[in-house]
């Protein structure tokens, strides 16, 4: 797996756990990832809830131009 993807997913999982899985904190975290251009890294995670998938889809559309797709392995 891509290093950028691994690092982003690990960072997201740790932050999500620190926030005690609060959807309001998760939404704020997803906005941050979207503005950093790294939200695309999270869309294929196996342990996302439906609410997270919806928010990721929404912010990917809203901040599409900021996403930095890294295909390096």
PyMOL Python script that loads the backbone (N, CA, C, O; Angstrom):
from pymol import cmd

cmd.read_pdbstr("""\
ATOM      1  N   UNK A   1       0.850  -1.184   0.000  1.00  0.00           N
ATOM      2  CA  UNK A   1       0.000   0.000   0.000  1.00  0.00           C
ATOM      3  C   UNK A   1       0.892   1.242   0.000  1.00  0.00           C
ATOM      4  O   UNK A   1       1.996   1.232   0.545  1.00  0.00           O
ATOM      5  N   UNK A   2       0.407   2.275  -0.601  1.00  0.00           N
ATOM      6  CA  UNK A   2       1.089   3.554  -0.694  1.00  0.00           C
ATOM      7  C   UNK A   2       1.380   4.109   0.709  1.00  0.00           C
ATOM      8  O   UNK A   2       0.534   4.017   1.598  1.00  0.00           O
ATOM      9  N   UNK A   3       2.557   4.675   0.904  1.00  0.00           N
ATOM     10  CA  UNK A   3       2.970   5.224   2.196  1.00  0.00           C
ATOM     11  C   UNK A   3       2.055   6.368   2.624  1.00  0.00           C
ATOM     12  O   UNK A   3       1.697   6.469   3.798  1.00  0.00           O
ATOM     13  N   UNK A   4       1.679   7.221   1.690  1.00  0.00           N
ATOM     14  CA  UNK A   4       0.801   8.356   1.999  1.00  0.00           C
ATOM     15  C   UNK A   4      -0.552   7.852   2.492  1.00  0.00           C
ATOM     16  O   UNK A   4      -1.110   8.395   3.446  1.00  0.00           O
ATOM     17  N   UNK A   5      -1.073   6.824   1.850  1.00  0.00           N
ATOM     18  CA  UNK A   5      -2.368   6.265   2.241  1.00  0.00           C
ATOM     19  C   UNK A   5      -2.277   5.636   3.623  1.00  0.00           C
ATOM     20  O   UNK A   5      -3.141   5.875   4.467  1.00  0.00           O
ATOM     21  N   UNK A   6      -1.252   4.843   3.866  1.00  0.00           N
ATOM     22  CA  UNK A   6      -1.080   4.200   5.175  1.00  0.00           C
ATOM     23  C   UNK A   6      -0.990   5.231   6.287  1.00  0.00           C
ATOM     24  O   UNK A   6      -1.652   5.105   7.318  1.00  0.00           O
ATOM     25  N   UNK A   7      -0.170   6.248   6.074  1.00  0.00           N
ATOM     26  CA  UNK A   7       0.018   7.284   7.089  1.00  0.00           C
ATOM     27  C   UNK A   7      -1.285   8.042   7.349  1.00  0.00           C
ATOM     28  O   UNK A   7      -1.627   8.311   8.501  1.00  0.00           O
ATOM     29  N   UNK A   8      -2.003   8.383   6.295  1.00  0.00           N
ATOM     30  CA  UNK A   8      -3.260   9.125   6.437  1.00  0.00           C
ATOM     31  C   UNK A   8      -4.313   8.292   7.156  1.00  0.00           C
ATOM     32  O   UNK A   8      -5.021   8.801   8.025  1.00  0.00           O
ATOM     33  N   UNK A   9      -4.420   7.022   6.801  1.00  0.00           N
ATOM     34  CA  UNK A   9      -5.406   6.156   7.447  1.00  0.00           C
ATOM     35  C   UNK A   9      -5.071   5.943   8.921  1.00  0.00           C
ATOM     36  O   UNK A   9      -5.967   5.941   9.766  1.00  0.00           O
ATOM     37  N   UNK A  10      -3.798   5.766   9.233  1.00  0.00           N
ATOM     38  CA  UNK A  10      -3.389   5.598  10.632  1.00  0.00           C
ATOM     39  C   UNK A  10      -3.706   6.865  11.428  1.00  0.00           C
ATOM     40  O   UNK A  10      -4.226   6.798  12.541  1.00  0.00           O
ATOM     41  N   UNK A  11      -3.384   8.019  10.841  1.00  0.00           N
ATOM     42  CA  UNK A  11      -3.654   9.304  11.493  1.00  0.00           C
ATOM     43  C   UNK A  11      -5.156   9.473  11.738  1.00  0.00           C
ATOM     44  O   UNK A  11      -5.568   9.916  12.810  1.00  0.00           O
ATOM     45  N   UNK A  12      -5.966   9.120  10.745  1.00  0.00           N
ATOM     46  CA  UNK A  12      -7.418   9.250  10.879  1.00  0.00           C
ATOM     47  C   UNK A  12      -7.959   8.308  11.953  1.00  0.00           C
ATOM     48  O   UNK A  12      -8.770   8.720  12.782  1.00  0.00           O
ATOM     49  N   UNK A  13      -7.521   7.051  11.946  1.00  0.00           N
ATOM     50  CA  UNK A  13      -8.000   6.087  12.947  1.00  0.00           C
ATOM     51  C   UNK A  13      -7.655   6.538  14.361  1.00  0.00           C
ATOM     52  O   UNK A  13      -8.490   6.447  15.261  1.00  0.00           O
ATOM     53  N   UNK A  14      -6.431   7.023  14.564  1.00  0.00           N
ATOM     54  CA  UNK A  14      -6.024   7.491  15.888  1.00  0.00           C
ATOM     55  C   UNK A  14      -6.841   8.702  16.326  1.00  0.00           C
ATOM     56  O   UNK A  14      -7.271   8.777  17.477  1.00  0.00           O
ATOM     57  N   UNK A  15      -7.054   9.643  15.422  1.00  0.00           N
ATOM     58  CA  UNK A  15      -7.829  10.842  15.756  1.00  0.00           C
ATOM     59  C   UNK A  15      -9.288  10.496  16.021  1.00  0.00           C
ATOM     60  O   UNK A  15      -9.914  11.067  16.914  1.00  0.00           O
ATOM     61  N   UNK A  16      -9.826   9.564  15.248  1.00  0.00           N
ATOM     62  CA  UNK A  16     -11.219   9.139  15.432  1.00  0.00           C
ATOM     63  C   UNK A  16     -11.395   8.482  16.794  1.00  0.00           C
ATOM     64  O   UNK A  16     -12.386   8.724  17.483  1.00  0.00           O
ATOM     65  N   UNK A  17     -10.438   7.659  17.179  1.00  0.00           N
ATOM     66  CA  UNK A  17     -10.498   7.003  18.483  1.00  0.00           C
ATOM     67  C   UNK A  17     -10.342   8.021  19.606  1.00  0.00           C
ATOM     68  O   UNK A  17     -11.026   7.918  20.624  1.00  0.00           O
ATOM     69  N   UNK A  18      -9.459   8.997  19.443  1.00  0.00           N
ATOM     70  CA  UNK A  18      -9.256  10.045  20.448  1.00  0.00           C
ATOM     71  C   UNK A  18     -10.517  10.873  20.648  1.00  0.00           C
ATOM     72  O   UNK A  18     -10.789  11.352  21.749  1.00  0.00           O
ATOM     73  N   UNK A  19     -11.282  11.037  19.575  1.00  0.00           N
ATOM     74  CA  UNK A  19     -12.521  11.821  19.636  1.00  0.00           C
ATOM     75  C   UNK A  19     -13.692  10.982  20.138  1.00  0.00           C
ATOM     76  O   UNK A  19     -14.831  11.450  20.157  1.00  0.00           O
ATOM     77  N   UNK A  20     -13.418   9.756  20.541  1.00  0.00           N
ATOM     78  CA  UNK A  20     -14.455   8.837  21.047  1.00  0.00           C
ATOM     79  C   UNK A  20     -15.563   8.630  20.015  1.00  0.00           C
ATOM     80  O   UNK A  20     -16.730   8.475  20.373  1.00  0.00           O
ATOM     81  N   UNK A  21     -15.195   8.627  18.750  1.00  0.00           N
ATOM     82  CA  UNK A  21     -16.110   8.356  17.641  1.00  0.00           C
ATOM     83  C   UNK A  21     -17.290   9.327  17.572  1.00  0.00           C
ATOM     84  O   UNK A  21     -18.354   8.976  17.062  1.00  0.00           O
ATOM     85  N   UNK A  22     -17.104  10.545  18.084  1.00  0.00           N
ATOM     86  CA  UNK A  22     -18.137  11.583  18.006  1.00  0.00           C
ATOM     87  C   UNK A  22     -18.267  12.050  16.557  1.00  0.00           C
ATOM     88  O   UNK A  22     -17.284  12.479  15.952  1.00  0.00           O
ATOM     89  N   UNK A  23     -19.469  11.970  16.004  1.00  0.00           N
ATOM     90  CA  UNK A  23     -19.672  12.311  14.591  1.00  0.00           C
ATOM     91  C   UNK A  23     -19.355  13.781  14.316  1.00  0.00           C
ATOM     92  O   UNK A  23     -18.940  14.124  13.209  1.00  0.00           O
ATOM     93  N   UNK A  24     -19.544  14.649  15.307  1.00  0.00           N
ATOM     94  CA  UNK A  24     -19.241  16.068  15.117  1.00  0.00           C
ATOM     95  C   UNK A  24     -17.734  16.287  15.007  1.00  0.00           C
ATOM     96  O   UNK A  24     -17.271  17.072  14.179  1.00  0.00           O
ATOM     97  N   UNK A  25     -16.976  15.589  15.845  1.00  0.00           N
ATOM     98  CA  UNK A  25     -15.519  15.681  15.777  1.00  0.00           C
ATOM     99  C   UNK A  25     -14.994  15.022  14.505  1.00  0.00           C
ATOM    100  O   UNK A  25     -14.044  15.507  13.891  1.00  0.00           O
ATOM    101  N   UNK A  26     -15.617  13.923  14.121  1.00  0.00           N
ATOM    102  CA  UNK A  26     -15.219  13.230  12.896  1.00  0.00           C
ATOM    103  C   UNK A  26     -15.468  14.119  11.685  1.00  0.00           C
ATOM    104  O   UNK A  26     -14.646  14.167  10.771  1.00  0.00           O
ATOM    105  N   UNK A  27     -16.597  14.823  11.673  1.00  0.00           N
ATOM    106  CA  UNK A  27     -16.893  15.731  10.559  1.00  0.00           C
ATOM    107  C   UNK A  27     -15.816  16.804  10.443  1.00  0.00           C
ATOM    108  O   UNK A  27     -15.347  17.106   9.346  1.00  0.00           O
ATOM    109  N   UNK A  28     -15.431  17.372  11.568  1.00  0.00           N
ATOM    110  CA  UNK A  28     -14.382  18.387  11.574  1.00  0.00           C
ATOM    111  C   UNK A  28     -13.058  17.810  11.075  1.00  0.00           C
ATOM    112  O   UNK A  28     -12.333  18.460  10.322  1.00  0.00           O
ATOM    113  N   UNK A  29     -12.757  16.606  11.494  1.00  0.00           N
ATOM    114  CA  UNK A  29     -11.534  15.932  11.061  1.00  0.00           C
ATOM    115  C   UNK A  29     -11.547  15.666   9.554  1.00  0.00           C
ATOM    116  O   UNK A  29     -10.533  15.846   8.879  1.00  0.00           O
ATOM    117  N   UNK A  30     -12.693  15.239   9.036  1.00  0.00           N
ATOM    118  CA  UNK A  30     -12.806  14.976   7.597  1.00  0.00           C
ATOM    119  C   UNK A  30     -12.660  16.258   6.784  1.00  0.00           C
ATOM    120  O   UNK A  30     -12.075  16.245   5.700  1.00  0.00           O
ATOM    121  N   UNK A  31     -13.189  17.367   7.304  1.00  0.00           N
ATOM    122  CA  UNK A  31     -13.014  18.658   6.628  1.00  0.00           C
ATOM    123  C   UNK A  31     -11.534  19.009   6.540  1.00  0.00           C
ATOM    124  O   UNK A  31     -11.060  19.497   5.514  1.00  0.00           O
ATOM    125  N   UNK A  32     -10.815  18.756   7.626  1.00  0.00           N
ATOM    126  CA  UNK A  32      -9.383  19.037   7.650  1.00  0.00           C
ATOM    127  C   UNK A  32      -8.644  18.194   6.613  1.00  0.00           C
ATOM    128  O   UNK A  32      -7.803  18.705   5.873  1.00  0.00           O
ATOM    129  N   UNK A  33      -8.963  16.910   6.564  1.00  0.00           N
ATOM    130  CA  UNK A  33      -8.340  16.034   5.569  1.00  0.00           C
ATOM    131  C   UNK A  33      -8.663  16.514   4.150  1.00  0.00           C
ATOM    132  O   UNK A  33      -7.801  16.484   3.271  1.00  0.00           O
ATOM    133  N   UNK A  34      -9.894  16.952   3.931  1.00  0.00           N
ATOM    134  CA  UNK A  34     -10.294  17.429   2.600  1.00  0.00           C
ATOM    135  C   UNK A  34      -9.506  18.671   2.210  1.00  0.00           C
ATOM    136  O   UNK A  34      -9.058  18.792   1.069  1.00  0.00           O
ATOM    137  N   UNK A  35      -9.335  19.587   3.144  1.00  0.00           N
ATOM    138  CA  UNK A  35      -8.611  20.823   2.850  1.00  0.00           C
ATOM    139  C   UNK A  35      -7.118  20.582   2.666  1.00  0.00           C
ATOM    140  O   UNK A  35      -6.442  21.354   1.987  1.00  0.00           O
ATOM    141  N   UNK A  36      -6.595  19.498   3.276  1.00  0.00           N
ATOM    142  CA  UNK A  36      -5.187  19.136   3.095  1.00  0.00           C
ATOM    143  C   UNK A  36      -4.973  18.329   1.815  1.00  0.00           C
ATOM    144  O   UNK A  36      -3.835  18.071   1.424  1.00  0.00           O
ATOM    145  N   UNK A  37      -6.067  17.932   1.164  1.00  0.00           N
ATOM    146  CA  UNK A  37      -5.966  17.163  -0.071  1.00  0.00           C
ATOM    147  C   UNK A  37      -5.764  15.680   0.137  1.00  0.00           C
ATOM    148  O   UNK A  37      -5.340  14.981  -0.784  1.00  0.00           O
ATOM    149  N   UNK A  38      -6.058  15.179   1.336  1.00  0.00           N
ATOM    150  CA  UNK A  38      -5.799  13.774   1.655  1.00  0.00           C
ATOM    151  C   UNK A  38      -7.055  12.954   1.916  1.00  0.00           C
ATOM    152  O   UNK A  38      -6.959  11.797   2.326  1.00  0.00           O
ATOM    153  N   UNK A  39      -8.208  13.521   1.689  1.00  0.00           N
ATOM    154  CA  UNK A  39      -9.444  12.800   1.982  1.00  0.00           C
ATOM    155  C   UNK A  39      -9.612  11.561   1.109  1.00  0.00           C
ATOM    156  O   UNK A  39     -10.195  10.569   1.547  1.00  0.00           O
ATOM    157  N   UNK A  40      -9.116  11.609  -0.101  1.00  0.00           N
ATOM    158  CA  UNK A  40      -9.229  10.464  -1.012  1.00  0.00           C
ATOM    159  C   UNK A  40      -8.582   9.214  -0.421  1.00  0.00           C
ATOM    160  O   UNK A  40      -8.973   8.097  -0.758  1.00  0.00           O
ATOM    161  N   UNK A  41      -7.594   9.393   0.458  1.00  0.00           N
ATOM    162  CA  UNK A  41      -6.901   8.249   1.077  1.00  0.00           C
ATOM    163  C   UNK A  41      -7.820   7.438   1.980  1.00  0.00           C
ATOM    164  O   UNK A  41      -7.570   6.258   2.224  1.00  0.00           O
ATOM    165  N   UNK A  42      -8.875   8.061   2.472  1.00  0.00           N
ATOM    166  CA  UNK A  42      -9.737   7.409   3.455  1.00  0.00           C
ATOM    167  C   UNK A  42     -10.921   6.682   2.835  1.00  0.00           C
ATOM    168  O   UNK A  42     -11.550   5.864   3.506  1.00  0.00           O
ATOM    169  N   UNK A  43     -11.239   6.952   1.590  1.00  0.00           N
ATOM    170  CA  UNK A  43     -12.486   6.464   1.011  1.00  0.00           C
ATOM    171  C   UNK A  43     -12.577   4.949   0.891  1.00  0.00           C
ATOM    172  O   UNK A  43     -13.685   4.421   0.799  1.00  0.00           O
ATOM    173  N   UNK A  44     -11.465   4.233   0.890  1.00  0.00           N
ATOM    174  CA  UNK A  44     -11.509   2.774   0.752  1.00  0.00           C
ATOM    175  C   UNK A  44     -11.210   2.031   2.051  1.00  0.00           C
ATOM    176  O   UNK A  44     -10.919   0.835   2.025  1.00  0.00           O
ATOM    177  N   UNK A  45     -11.276   2.725   3.183  1.00  0.00           N
ATOM    178  CA  UNK A  45     -11.026   2.061   4.467  1.00  0.00           C
ATOM    179  C   UNK A  45     -12.146   1.067   4.752  1.00  0.00           C
ATOM    180  O   UNK A  45     -13.314   1.341   4.477  1.00  0.00           O
ATOM    181  N   UNK A  46     -11.788  -0.074   5.298  1.00  0.00           N
ATOM    182  CA  UNK A  46     -12.769  -1.132   5.542  1.00  0.00           C
ATOM    183  C   UNK A  46     -13.610  -0.892   6.790  1.00  0.00           C
ATOM    184  O   UNK A  46     -14.685  -1.476   6.919  1.00  0.00           O
ATOM    185  N   UNK A  47     -13.155  -0.054   7.708  1.00  0.00           N
ATOM    186  CA  UNK A  47     -13.844   0.117   8.983  1.00  0.00           C
ATOM    187  C   UNK A  47     -14.611   1.440   9.103  1.00  0.00           C
ATOM    188  O   UNK A  47     -14.802   1.949  10.208  1.00  0.00           O
ATOM    189  N   UNK A  48     -15.045   1.988   7.983  1.00  0.00           N
ATOM    190  CA  UNK A  48     -15.828   3.226   8.005  1.00  0.00           C
ATOM    191  C   UNK A  48     -17.295   2.929   8.278  1.00  0.00           C
ATOM    192  O   UNK A  48     -17.827   1.910   7.837  1.00  0.00           O
ATOM    193  N   UNK A  49     -17.938   3.825   9.007  1.00  0.00           N
ATOM    194  CA  UNK A  49     -19.382   3.714   9.201  1.00  0.00           C
ATOM    195  C   UNK A  49     -20.079   4.325   7.986  1.00  0.00           C
ATOM    196  O   UNK A  49     -19.446   4.992   7.168  1.00  0.00           O
ATOM    197  N   UNK A  50     -21.373   4.094   7.876  1.00  0.00           N
ATOM    198  CA  UNK A  50     -22.134   4.680   6.763  1.00  0.00           C
ATOM    199  C   UNK A  50     -22.101   6.203   6.829  1.00  0.00           C
ATOM    200  O   UNK A  50     -22.003   6.869   5.799  1.00  0.00           O
ATOM    201  N   UNK A  51     -22.184   6.757   8.044  1.00  0.00           N
ATOM    202  CA  UNK A  51     -22.142   8.213   8.197  1.00  0.00           C
ATOM    203  C   UNK A  51     -20.808   8.772   7.703  1.00  0.00           C
ATOM    204  O   UNK A  51     -20.772   9.813   7.047  1.00  0.00           O
ATOM    205  N   UNK A  52     -19.722   8.084   8.019  1.00  0.00           N
ATOM    206  CA  UNK A  52     -18.407   8.526   7.552  1.00  0.00           C
ATOM    207  C   UNK A  52     -18.315   8.452   6.032  1.00  0.00           C
ATOM    208  O   UNK A  52     -17.760   9.352   5.401  1.00  0.00           O
ATOM    209  N   UNK A  53     -18.847   7.399   5.444  1.00  0.00           N
ATOM    210  CA  UNK A  53     -18.821   7.257   3.984  1.00  0.00           C
ATOM    211  C   UNK A  53     -19.584   8.392   3.309  1.00  0.00           C
ATOM    212  O   UNK A  53     -19.150   8.926   2.288  1.00  0.00           O
ATOM    213  N   UNK A  54     -20.724   8.754   3.891  1.00  0.00           N
ATOM    214  CA  UNK A  54     -21.528   9.849   3.341  1.00  0.00           C
ATOM    215  C   UNK A  54     -20.766  11.165   3.432  1.00  0.00           C
ATOM    216  O   UNK A  54     -20.716  11.929   2.467  1.00  0.00           O
ATOM    217  N   UNK A  55     -20.170  11.428   4.600  1.00  0.00           N
ATOM    218  CA  UNK A  55     -19.410  12.667   4.774  1.00  0.00           C
ATOM    219  C   UNK A  55     -18.187  12.712   3.861  1.00  0.00           C
ATOM    220  O   UNK A  55     -17.877  13.759   3.290  1.00  0.00           O
ATOM    221  N   UNK A  56     -17.500  11.599   3.721  1.00  0.00           N
ATOM    222  CA  UNK A  56     -16.334  11.553   2.833  1.00  0.00           C
ATOM    223  C   UNK A  56     -16.763  11.843   1.400  1.00  0.00           C
ATOM    224  O   UNK A  56     -16.110  12.620   0.703  1.00  0.00           O
ATOM    225  N   UNK A  57     -17.846  11.231   0.959  1.00  0.00           N
ATOM    226  CA  UNK A  57     -18.355  11.489  -0.387  1.00  0.00           C
ATOM    227  C   UNK A  57     -18.712  12.949  -0.590  1.00  0.00           C
ATOM    228  O   UNK A  57     -18.409  13.536  -1.629  1.00  0.00           O
ATOM    229  N   UNK A  58     -19.360  13.533   0.413  1.00  0.00           N
ATOM    230  CA  UNK A  58     -19.757  14.941   0.338  1.00  0.00           C
ATOM    231  C   UNK A  58     -18.539  15.856   0.236  1.00  0.00           C
ATOM    232  O   UNK A  58     -18.483  16.729  -0.631  1.00  0.00           O
ATOM    233  N   UNK A  59     -17.569  15.655   1.122  1.00  0.00           N
ATOM    234  CA  UNK A  59     -16.401  16.536   1.130  1.00  0.00           C
ATOM    235  C   UNK A  59     -15.462  16.276  -0.040  1.00  0.00           C
ATOM    236  O   UNK A  59     -14.735  17.180  -0.453  1.00  0.00           O
ATOM    237  N   UNK A  60     -15.462  15.063  -0.584  1.00  0.00           N
ATOM    238  CA  UNK A  60     -14.686  14.816  -1.805  1.00  0.00           C
ATOM    239  C   UNK A  60     -15.250  15.622  -2.968  1.00  0.00           C
ATOM    240  O   UNK A  60     -14.496  16.166  -3.775  1.00  0.00           O
ATOM    241  N   UNK A  61     -16.570  15.699  -3.053  1.00  0.00           N
ATOM    242  CA  UNK A  61     -17.186  16.511  -4.109  1.00  0.00           C
ATOM    243  C   UNK A  61     -16.948  17.999  -3.875  1.00  0.00           C
ATOM    244  O   UNK A  61     -16.621  18.745  -4.798  1.00  0.00           O
ATOM    245  N   UNK A  62     -17.117  18.411  -2.631  1.00  0.00           N
ATOM    246  CA  UNK A  62     -17.007  19.830  -2.303  1.00  0.00           C
ATOM    247  C   UNK A  62     -15.574  20.354  -2.466  1.00  0.00           C
ATOM    248  O   UNK A  62     -15.369  21.485  -2.905  1.00  0.00           O
ATOM    249  N   UNK A  63     -14.595  19.533  -2.113  1.00  0.00           N
ATOM    250  CA  UNK A  63     -13.187  19.954  -2.155  1.00  0.00           C
ATOM    251  C   UNK A  63     -12.393  19.143  -3.178  1.00  0.00           C
ATOM    252  O   UNK A  63     -11.220  18.837  -2.964  1.00  0.00           O
ATOM    253  N   UNK A  64     -13.026  18.809  -4.257  1.00  0.00           N
ATOM    254  CA  UNK A  64     -12.413  17.984  -5.308  1.00  0.00           C
ATOM    255  C   UNK A  64     -11.112  18.584  -5.833  1.00  0.00           C
ATOM    256  O   UNK A  64     -10.143  17.861  -6.064  1.00  0.00           O
ATOM    257  N   UNK A  65     -11.089  19.897  -6.021  1.00  0.00           N
ATOM    258  CA  UNK A  65      -9.915  20.537  -6.617  1.00  0.00           C
ATOM    259  C   UNK A  65      -8.697  20.540  -5.694  1.00  0.00           C
ATOM    260  O   UNK A  65      -7.576  20.756  -6.153  1.00  0.00           O
ATOM    261  N   UNK A  66      -8.905  20.304  -4.407  1.00  0.00           N
ATOM    262  CA  UNK A  66      -7.792  20.310  -3.458  1.00  0.00           C
ATOM    263  C   UNK A  66      -7.132  18.945  -3.291  1.00  0.00           C
ATOM    264  O   UNK A  66      -6.049  18.848  -2.716  1.00  0.00           O
ATOM    265  N   UNK A  67      -7.771  17.900  -3.785  1.00  0.00           N
ATOM    266  CA  UNK A  67      -7.257  16.543  -3.576  1.00  0.00           C
ATOM    267  C   UNK A  67      -5.990  16.311  -4.393  1.00  0.00           C
ATOM    268  O   UNK A  67      -5.923  16.623  -5.582  1.00  0.00           O
ATOM    269  N   UNK A  68      -4.995  15.757  -3.722  1.00  0.00           N
ATOM    270  CA  UNK A  68      -3.711  15.463  -4.348  1.00  0.00           C
ATOM    271  C   UNK A  68      -3.590  13.950  -4.436  1.00  0.00           C
ATOM    272  O   UNK A  68      -3.201  13.293  -3.470  1.00  0.00           O
ATOM    273  N   UNK A  69      -3.924  13.402  -5.595  1.00  0.00           N
ATOM    274  CA  UNK A  69      -3.896  11.952  -5.788  1.00  0.00           C
ATOM    275  C   UNK A  69      -2.466  11.510  -6.046  1.00  0.00           C
ATOM    276  O   UNK A  69      -1.820  11.960  -6.992  1.00  0.00           O
ATOM    277  N   UNK A  70      -1.985  10.624  -5.190  1.00  0.00           N
ATOM    278  CA  UNK A  70      -0.609  10.140  -5.273  1.00  0.00           C
ATOM    279  C   UNK A  70      -0.637   8.671  -5.651  1.00  0.00           C
ATOM    280  O   UNK A  70      -1.049   7.835  -4.846  1.00  0.00           O
ATOM    281  N   UNK A  71      -0.214   8.347  -6.838  1.00  0.00           N
ATOM    282  CA  UNK A  71      -0.250   6.967  -7.310  1.00  0.00           C
ATOM    283  C   UNK A  71       1.063   6.228  -7.110  1.00  0.00           C
ATOM    284  O   UNK A  71       1.197   5.084  -7.545  1.00  0.00           O
ATOM    285  N   UNK A  72       2.028   6.855  -6.464  1.00  0.00           N
ATOM    286  CA  UNK A  72       3.315   6.190  -6.239  1.00  0.00           C
ATOM    287  C   UNK A  72       3.144   5.057  -5.237  1.00  0.00           C
ATOM    288  O   UNK A  72       2.428   5.204  -4.247  1.00  0.00           O
ATOM    289  N   UNK A  73       3.787   3.948  -5.486  1.00  0.00           N
ATOM    290  CA  UNK A  73       3.673   2.796  -4.590  1.00  0.00           C
ATOM    291  C   UNK A  73       4.736   2.811  -3.533  1.00  0.00           C
ATOM    292  O   UNK A  73       4.785   1.911  -2.695  1.00  0.00           O
TER     293      UNK A  73
END
""", "prot")
cmd.dss("prot")
cmd.show_as("cartoon", "prot")
cmd.util.cbc("prot")
cmd.orient("prot")
